[in-house]
Every structure is written in structure tokens, then in C-alpha cells.
Amino acid sequence: MDTIRIETSGGSYPVHIGKGIRSKWRELIDNYASYSSFFIITDEAVEGHYLSSILGKEKLAYFVVPSGEESKSFEQYHKCMTALLEADLDRKSCIISLGGGVVGDLAGFAAATYMRGIDFIQMPTTLLAHDSSVGGKTGINHELGKNLIGAFHQPVAVIYDIECLRTLPEREWRSGFSEVIKHALIHDETFLNWLLDRRKAIRNYTDDELQFMIKEGINVKGAIVKEDERETGVRSYLNFGHTLGHAIEAELGYGKMTHGEAVAIGMIYALRMSEEYFQTKLRMDDLRSWFQELGLPVAVPRELNRRKLLQRMKKDKKAENKSLQFVLLKKIGTPIKVSIDDETALKLLEVSVERSV
Ligand SMILES: NC(=O)c1ccc[n+]([C@@H]2O[C@H](COP(=O)([O-])OP(=O)(O)OC[C@H]3O[C@@H](n4cnc5c(N)ncnc54)[C@H](O)[C@@H]3O)[C@@H](O)[C@H]2O)c1
């Protein structure tokens, strides 16, 4: 088992990564005895696979939401809150989020707001959740945009059992891998080369390789969050590929494309923009063919209206004064935030649509 410590002003906590560690969660929580009760929030798919191994012989209360992005909604949030109240959770109770980024964001937001905030533990079960389970961003979607309602609330521990990844559907592997690549691109060329030296279908990575890449990804995220928990500066670099990615997700309708797939398109777009902006070469062609080998999309779906995407990008909560902000790469591992005019962004969208690739 590897343990990484995440340091933030909102709390310092361990991230345990290992095989088969989920059933040992009680031993892995330092202050286990200090909690009055535990309450698990999970989704339908994860319930079937893993809930019983977390419950063990204990009769813990739990709440199950439907699988998928639609559960990051006011409706499910309200139902969660009702379940917590009906289970008589008090301020010494602790919520366990068992699932991917959707459950993590929803359960984290429930923990952030229940009785003005109680503790929670992240037990990620997707590859993508190596990103979402660390850093304390929690929240739900509004029909006007993704993740617009939320809170910063750090977990007290992250328990990442890589064994859970083996039941992930193919698309979810890809989706998570896209965020692994993002962490390498924005922070660490050595890690990127490590990944590129092992080009293969994601499912074929060994447990040791998986554990290594998750650890590296979390190290990148941890370092950035330590410096800038509230996203006033360097944390925005984690949004590399997300300005367009979020717009695509919203414009297609949530759940049509996975988060990582949309981010993959956004990263290729941002790489192209970086090459033009800095008049440099960033191995964009090589990276794009690698994405294609992995089965990740690299082009904007043809049916999406480019002007609407532009408007969405301007509404992104990271936009400043409604001007477009993009995280670009000066070189691999060196991100920088820049303002881009509408015309340039639109022109690049036109060359990024499906037919042009
Ligand atoms: N808070 C953050 O910092 C942050 C960062 C990145 C992404 N996110 C959010 O994360 C969400 C995406 O997360 P995700 O990709 O993990 O999606 P997800 O939670 O919807 O999981 C993907 C699918 O896999 C299923 N699943 C989960 N674990 C499984 C397992 N072990 N075996 C079989 N099926 C399993 C789920 O039921 C779901 O259908 C988005 O809402 C995104 O906004 C948050």
C-alpha cells in the first residue's frame, strides 16, 4: 500500500492506495472511534459490486443514487439530505462516499452542508476519481452549468482500492485515463514519457503500473492543491482541457459523453491553441494518435454548434469578466493561463470538428 499525505489549509489527510484495502477501511481511519456513526453514499452500479465488502458485519446506514452524472442534481442532493436526517446523523457522524466522481462530488457536498459540515471519507472506485477524490471540490450541477453549486470541503481520508477498477466498463477506464494524461501534461514530462513508453490498452496495465500512475496523478494534484486550495492561482491549471470539455458535456447533454472523453477533446484543442499561441511544437500529432489508439475522442462532435460552444465557454465559472480564459502549455509541464479572443477560439473550434481530423 502507498500512502500520500495531502496538505491543505482545510485539512491534512492521507490517501491510501492499494489492492484489496477497502475492507480494511476501519483500520485505516486514524480517528475511527471518535465518530458516532458512519453513513455510506453510493450508486447503483457500485452498490452491486462493493457495498457488502464495506459493510462487513456492521449494519451501517446507506443511501444509493442512480448511476451517472444526472445524480449530481438538486433532486438527489435533497434525497440524500433527507436520508441523512432520517438516519439521525449528528455532527460527529462521518459520511463515506463509495463510488466515482459523481458520488464523491454529491456525497462531499452533502457532508459539507449537513449541519453546517461533517466529516467524510472518499472511497473512489473509478480511475477518474484519482482526480476528483482529492482536493476538496464538492458540488452538484445546475441546468445552467456544471458544478456551479458547491463547496470546498476536504475529506478526512481517501481509501483507494485499485481492485475496484477491474469491474469498470471500458469507457470509464478511458475517461479516467484522460485525467491521468492531463496530470502528466501539466506537470511532469517524465511521467508523460513513462506513460508513452507503455502505450497499450488501458485495461492491460498491471496492478503495479496502475498503482504507480494513480500515485503520480495524485502527487501532481496534491502539489497543486497544497499551493492553491481555493483556486486563486495555480489550481486553475488543473482545468487544462476543461474549458471546452465542460462546454461539450453541457451542450451534448450531461451523460452523453463521459467527463474524460470531453476533456480529451478539450486537451487536443488546448494543445493546438498552445502551439499557435506560443509558436511551438508540443508533439500534438503524436499525442492525438495516442488518444485515438486509446479510443479517446479527439475532435468536436460535428452536430455541436460552434457558436453555442463558444457561449458556453464564456459562461464557464472560470471565465473572467465573460472573457475566455484557457490554460495553455508553454511546453509540456509548464501551464499558463491566458485570455483568448472569441475569433481565435472560434477559428480553432472550426478546425477541431470531427471531419477535419
Ligand atoms: N471534485 C473534483 O475535483 C472533480 C474532478 C474531476 C471530475 N469531477 C467530477 O467527477 C465526475 C465524473 O466521475 P466518474 O468518471 O468517476 O463518473 P461516475 O461517478 O459517474 O462513474 C462512472 C460510471 O462507472 C460506474 N462505476 C463506478 N465505479 C465502478 C466500478 N468500480 N465498477 C463498475 N462500475 C463502476 C458508475 O456507476 C458510473 O456509471 C463528473 O461529475 C466530474 O465533474 C470532479
The ligand as a Gaussian input file, in Angstrom:
#p B3LYP/6-31G(d) Opt

LIG

0 1
 N      -14.311000      17.255000      -7.481000
 C      -13.349000      17.270000      -8.379000
 O      -12.257000      17.793000      -8.152000
 C      -13.590000      16.612000      -9.702000
 C      -12.518000      16.416000     -10.585000
 C      -12.781000      15.749000     -11.780000
 C      -14.049000      15.299000     -12.071000
 N      -15.052000      15.521000     -11.189000
 C      -16.411000      15.045000     -11.474000
 O      -16.373000      13.631000     -11.493000
 C      -17.489000      13.171000     -12.246000
 C      -17.074000      12.021000     -13.127000
 O      -16.593000      10.979000     -12.313000
 P      -16.521000       9.486000     -12.840000
 O      -15.960000       9.469000     -14.201000
 O      -15.866000       8.695000     -11.783000
 O      -18.038000       9.139000     -13.058000
 P      -19.127000       8.274000     -12.244000
 O      -19.010000       8.504000     -10.817000
 O      -20.419000       8.573000     -12.898000
 O      -18.725000       6.776000     -12.582000
 C      -18.781000       6.339000     -13.896000
 C      -19.678000       5.102000     -14.064000
 O      -18.974000       3.968000     -13.562000
 C      -19.782000       3.278000     -12.614000
 N      -18.822000       2.733000     -11.662000
 C      -18.151000       3.398000     -10.709000
 N      -17.254000       2.600000     -10.138000
 C      -17.381000       1.384000     -10.715000
 C      -16.702000       0.160000     -10.562000
 N      -15.669000       0.024000      -9.738000
 N      -17.100000      -0.891000     -11.321000
 C      -18.120000      -0.749000     -12.230000
 N      -18.778000       0.405000     -12.426000
 C      -18.394000       1.459000     -11.682000
 C      -20.725000       4.306000     -12.080000
 O      -21.896000       3.712000     -11.605000
 C      -20.990000       5.164000     -13.311000
 O      -21.973000       4.554000     -14.101000
 C      -18.008000      14.359000     -13.014000
 O      -19.217000      14.771000     -12.460000
 C      -16.937000      15.424000     -12.807000
 O      -17.462000      16.725000     -12.815000
 C      -14.847000      16.161000     -10.018000

